[in-house]
Amino acid sequence: MLSVIDRHLRDALTGVGVSYFRCNLANAEVEADRAFWFRLGDLPAVRVLSWRQWLDRVYVRDRRTLLSLRRRIASGVDKFAAEFRIRGADRRWHWFRAVGSVERIDATPVWVAGVLLDIRHEKETERLVNALMERPFQFVGLISPKGVLLETNRASAAASGYRQEEMVGRHFWDSPLFASRP
């Protein structure tokens, strides 16, 4: 019965872009489910990699994040979340957020297990919004449904002569950029 529930749970997670992983800290091995490798366009015969093989596939700047996480786990952290990019078979970088927990035996970390959330759409949206917000010659602002200015770009602050912090958090019609001047 448990294997049937496990299979249904894995199918449900796969359907919403979530994979699972586990890491054997004693053997320094990382295992990810078939759905994770499928998202990368890669179906290796062996889905277990050494820690070094795993890190070799991770984006260089993100390796520090995972190495730091490993040190935090060794020093007592029991739950974690980390974002990183890993190279797929198509040679493109894929963003994932790992969320998991640590299993300890006599205070020694033995296993790490959790889920891998595919966050590439979230990161692409974030990149596009950041690019839009920093257009140098146009006013760009993010306004809440109630008219409160949530974010502005540097150009709007420069044009108004005020700092961004003075404009954000106010109704846009009350902000220095839109206030009538004598």
Backbone torsions as a table, in degrees:
resi	resn	phi	psi	omega
1	MET	NA	-42.5	-178.8
2	LEU	-62.3	-37.5	179.5
3	SER	-66.6	-33.8	177.4
4	VAL	-67.4	-44.9	177.7
5	ILE	-62.4	-43.4	178.5
6	ASP	-59.0	-44.0	-179.9
7	ARG	-64.6	-42.7	178.7
8	HIS	-65.3	-39.7	177.7
9	LEU	-63.3	-45.0	177.8
10	ARG	-61.6	-41.4	178.3
11	ASP	-63.0	-41.9	179.8
12	ALA	-65.0	-42.8	179.0
13	LEU	-63.8	-42.9	179.9
14	THR	-60.8	-37.5	-178.5
15	GLY	-65.3	-21.3	-179.3
16	VAL	-112.3	20.3	175.3
17	GLY	78.9	25.8	-179.2
18	VAL	-117.5	132.9	175.5
19	SER	-117.8	168.2	176.0
20	TYR	-119.1	157.5	178.3
21	PHE	-145.7	163.8	170.9
22	ARG	-149.5	151.8	-177.7
23	CYS	-131.2	122.5	176.0
24	ASN	-86.6	105.8	-175.3
25	LEU	-69.7	-30.6	179.9
26	ALA	-66.7	-41.1	-178.8
27	ASN	-95.9	-4.9	-177.6
28	ALA	55.4	50.3	179.1
29	GLU	-120.7	142.9	177.9
30	VAL	-118.3	131.1	177.7
31	GLU	-124.0	131.8	175.6
32	ALA	-123.6	152.2	-176.8
33	ASP	-72.4	169.0	-177.4
34	ARG	-59.4	-36.1	-179.1
35	ALA	-63.3	-37.4	177.9
36	PHE	-61.3	-49.5	-178.8
37	TRP	-65.5	-35.3	177.9
38	PHE	-62.1	-41.7	177.7
39	ARG	-60.6	-30.7	178.7
40	LEU	-85.0	-1.4	-178.5
41	GLY	72.6	27.0	-171.8
42	ASP	-136.3	122.3	175.5
43	LEU	-122.0	79.8	-178.9
44	PRO	-67.0	152.5	177.9
45	ALA	-63.7	-36.0	178.9
46	VAL	-112.9	123.8	-178.7
47	ARG	-97.0	15.2	177.3
48	VAL	-112.8	124.7	178.9
49	LEU	-117.6	153.2	172.1
50	SER	-70.5	160.5	178.0
51	TRP	-56.3	-40.2	-179.8
52	ARG	-65.7	-43.4	178.0
53	GLN	-62.6	-39.4	178.4
54	TRP	-62.7	-50.2	-179.4
55	LEU	-62.2	-32.5	178.6
56	ASP	-63.1	-26.2	179.8
57	ARG	-88.9	-13.7	-178.0
58	VAL	-83.7	143.2	178.2
59	TYR	-54.4	137.4	-171.6
60	VAL	-52.6	-48.2	-177.8
61	ARG	-68.9	-22.3	179.8
62	ASP	-85.1	-13.6	178.9
63	ARG	-61.4	-37.7	178.8
64	ARG	-59.3	-38.9	179.3
65	THR	-60.5	-46.0	-177.7
66	LEU	-72.3	-36.1	177.0
67	LEU	-66.8	-38.9	176.5
68	SER	-64.3	-41.0	177.7
69	LEU	-61.5	-42.2	179.2
70	ARG	-61.5	-40.1	177.5
71	ARG	-66.3	-40.0	178.9
72	ARG	-64.2	-38.3	177.8
73	ILE	-63.7	-43.5	179.1
74	ALA	-63.4	-28.7	-177.9
75	SER	-91.4	2.8	171.4
76	GLY	124.8	-3.4	178.4
77	VAL	-66.4	134.5	-178.6
78	ASP	-106.2	-24.7	178.3
79	LYS	-128.6	148.6	-176.0
80	PHE	-152.8	163.8	171.2
81	ALA	-148.1	136.5	179.6
82	ALA	-150.6	144.3	177.5
83	GLU	-110.4	140.9	179.7
84	PHE	-157.0	163.7	175.8
85	ARG	-110.6	142.4	178.3
86	ILE	-134.6	142.5	-175.8
87	ARG	-80.0	132.4	177.7
88	GLY	-92.8	177.8	178.9
89	ALA	-63.1	-25.5	178.9
90	ASP	-81.1	4.3	178.9
91	ARG	71.6	8.0	176.8
92	ARG	-94.5	158.1	178.4
93	TRP	-89.4	134.9	179.5
94	HIS	-117.0	129.4	-179.9
95	TRP	-86.3	136.1	174.5
96	PHE	-137.5	150.0	170.9
97	ARG	-114.3	122.0	177.1
98	ALA	-97.0	128.3	177.2
99	VAL	-129.3	127.3	-177.0
100	GLY	-165.8	-168.8	-179.8
101	SER	-141.1	166.3	-174.9
102	VAL	-111.3	134.4	174.3
103	GLU	-101.8	129.2	-177.7
104	ARG	-118.3	148.8	171.4
105	ILE	-125.2	120.0	-176.0
106	ASP	51.7	46.9	177.7
107	ALA	68.5	3.8	178.0
108	THR	-99.1	125.6	178.4
109	PRO	-66.4	128.3	-176.8
110	VAL	-115.3	-46.7	-178.7
111	TRP	-128.1	147.8	168.1
112	VAL	-122.7	132.2	179.3
113	ALA	-140.9	150.3	179.4
114	GLY	178.3	-160.9	-179.3
115	VAL	-118.1	153.6	175.6
116	LEU	-115.5	115.0	-179.8
117	LEU	-97.2	129.1	177.2
118	ASP	-75.5	111.9	-176.2
119	ILE	-115.9	23.0	-176.8
120	ARG	-64.0	-36.1	179.5
121	HIS	-68.7	-39.5	176.9
122	GLU	-61.8	-44.2	-179.5
123	LYS	-69.0	-37.1	178.1
124	GLU	-66.5	-41.6	176.9
125	THR	-62.6	-44.5	178.1
126	GLU	-59.2	-42.9	179.7
127	ARG	-63.9	-43.8	179.6
128	LEU	-65.6	-42.0	178.4
129	VAL	-63.9	-43.4	178.7
130	ASN	-62.1	-41.7	178.7
131	ALA	-64.1	-41.5	179.4
132	LEU	-66.3	-41.3	-177.2
133	MET	-67.8	-21.1	-176.6
134	GLU	-106.2	21.3	173.4
135	ARG	-63.5	126.2	-168.8
136	PRO	-73.7	-21.2	-171.7
137	PHE	-118.5	13.7	-178.8
138	GLN	-131.7	148.1	170.8
139	PHE	-76.2	127.0	174.9
140	VAL	-134.1	129.9	178.3
141	GLY	-140.0	152.6	175.2
142	LEU	-108.6	119.5	-173.1
143	ILE	-118.3	135.6	178.0
144	SER	-72.5	165.4	177.4
145	PRO	-58.8	-22.4	179.2
146	LYS	-89.9	3.9	177.1
147	GLY	88.4	9.7	179.9
148	VAL	-84.7	131.2	179.8
149	LEU	-74.9	113.7	-177.2
150	LEU	-90.0	-30.9	-175.7
151	GLU	-159.7	145.0	172.6
152	THR	-134.1	162.7	176.1
153	ASN	-92.8	172.3	-177.5
154	ARG	-64.3	-35.2	-177.3
155	ALA	-61.6	-40.6	-179.6
156	SER	-68.0	-37.7	178.1
157	ALA	-67.2	-42.5	-179.9
158	ALA	-64.0	-40.0	-179.1
159	ALA	-67.0	-32.0	-177.6
160	SER	-86.4	-19.2	-176.5
161	GLY	81.4	9.9	179.4
162	TYR	-115.3	163.3	175.2
163	ARG	-80.7	153.6	178.9
164	GLN	-56.0	-38.2	-177.5
165	GLU	-62.4	-28.4	-180.0
166	GLU	-76.7	-19.8	-177.2
167	MET	-96.0	-36.0	-176.1
168	VAL	-71.8	141.2	177.5
169	GLY	94.0	-2.2	179.1
170	ARG	-112.2	158.2	172.6
171	HIS	-61.4	138.7	-173.6
172	PHE	-61.1	-29.7	179.6
173	TRP	-74.7	-14.6	175.6
174	ASP	-97.8	-5.7	-177.1
175	SER	-72.1	156.0	-179.0
176	PRO	-57.0	-28.9	-177.4
177	LEU	-68.0	-31.6	-176.4
178	PHE	-106.0	-7.8	179.8
179	ALA	-65.0	139.0	178.9
180	SER	-71.7	143.2	-179.1
181	ARG	-113.3	143.7	-179.6
182	PRO	-67.6	NA	NA
